Amino acid sequence: MMAETRGIVQRIKLDPSFQDGYWVYIGPSPTNTTLFAVGIGDPDPQVLRRTCMAVLLTGALFSRREVIITHGASTFQIGGLEVVPG
């Protein structure tokens, strides 16, 4: 079952030890966030999709756009992303 989280991208951190991935902090304020991850170093066929998600999340961070991400109910891996039009 997939869950959704909606909020503003507050911070993104690159973590080379996590499959050259990104840690993404999403929430209503910088002190109230939920941590999610996008791993882009894994050589599977979905790497291009995850790389595009990292680019979209970075754009949402700089433009202060709200996003809706889908993820597993008990996982922090981002499975889908929607940038809310503003």
N, C-alpha and C positions, 0 to 999 in steps of 0.2 A: 504494500500500500504506500502510495506517495503522499507526502505532506507538502504544504506550501508555507513559505515564510515571505512576508511582505515588509519592506522597509527601505531606508536609504543606505547606500553603501557608505560607511563611515571611514573605513580604512582597508587598505590592501597591503599585504606583506609578501614578498617573494621568499620562498624557503627552498634552497637548493637541495636540502636533505630529504625533502618530500617530493620525489619525482619531478624536480624542478617546478614545483607547484606554487600556488598562491593560497594564502590564508585570507579570507574575506570576512570582514566584520560588518554585519547588516543589522540595522535597528533604527529606532526613532531619534536617538541622540548618541554622541560619542561614548557616553558612560552607560548606555543601555543597549548592548548589542548581543547578537548570537554569532558564533564563529562557524564558518563553513570553509570548504576547501575545493580547489580545482587543481588536479594534477595534470600537467601537460607533458611530462617527460616519458610517459609510458608509451611504448611503440605499438599501440593497437590502432585499429582503423578509426577510432573515435577521437584521436588526438587533434585533428583539425577542428572538430566541433568544440572541444574543450579549449583550444587556443582562441577561437573566436569568442567564446564566453568570457575568457580573461580580458580580451580587448574591450568587449562591451561593458564589463564590470568596471574597468578603468575609466571608460568614457562616462559611465553613470556616476562614478566618484567625483570626477572633475566638474560635471555639470549639475551635481546634486539632484539627480533623478532617482525616483523611486523604482525599485525592482521587485519582481515576484520570482522567487526561485522555487523549484520543486526538488525534493530530496526524499530519501527513504525516511520512514518514521523514526528509525533508530540509528541513522547515519548522518555524518556531516558533509558527505560528498554531494556537490551540486549536480543534479541530473538534467535540469532544464532551467531556462532563464527567459524572462520577459521584462523588457524595460517599459515602464508605464509612460505613455505619451503625456507630454506636458504642454 
